Amino acid sequence: FLSFLFKITEKQFSNFFSIFSGSFLVMRIMIFLKFLSFILIISITPNISMGLKKNKYLSTKYNEVNLRNGPGLNQLVLYKILIKGYPVEVTEVYENWYKVTDHKKRVGWISKTQLSEVNYGILITNSEKLYKFPNKGSKQIALVKENYILKVLKCKSEWCKVEDKDVSGWILKKSLWGFVSD
């Protein structure tokens, strides 16, 4: 496969290089360098495009986190998030600061040191039942109200296993916001 690509590259650039030098060795080196740069560009491009497609969610690491109107400690504090595990979606990165959006579409900047990659979800429906197993026929453990934050342990097709300090169980995935499921 590499020899095939080498032959194609050589044929396309042979007229171009013969103008600048008659040395066969110089031509071969230049062709090889062009080929390496082509392979490098091809191998990097898919990784960049894949990274942009996937949403990145983080959660607050502490019980008090400042959301600012710009990146930097000298920026105005828009509001304080007063709960650990509050999920936010990263929309932009600038040095050690993340521009984030929450489930209510509030936008601001949070320092990288204040955020964690632990999966938390926030309930976006009025209320949802927490079940012992991932089906509606199993025992109901609790009733979760809107804006309640739960730690997401794992997810299956339509269900997520979640926990709180007092209880753990299964909840419908569509009722949670703020995490990337497997």
Protein Blocks (a to p, Z undefined) as FASTA:
>chain_A
ZZmmmmmmmmmmmmmmmmmpccfklmmmmmmmmmmmmmmmmmmmmmmmmmmmpccddddf
bfbdcddfbecjkbccfbdcfbehiacddfbdehjaccdddfkopacdddfklpcfbdcd
ddfbfbdcddfbdcfkbccfbdcdehiacddfbdcfkbccdddfkbgcdddfklpghiac
ZZ
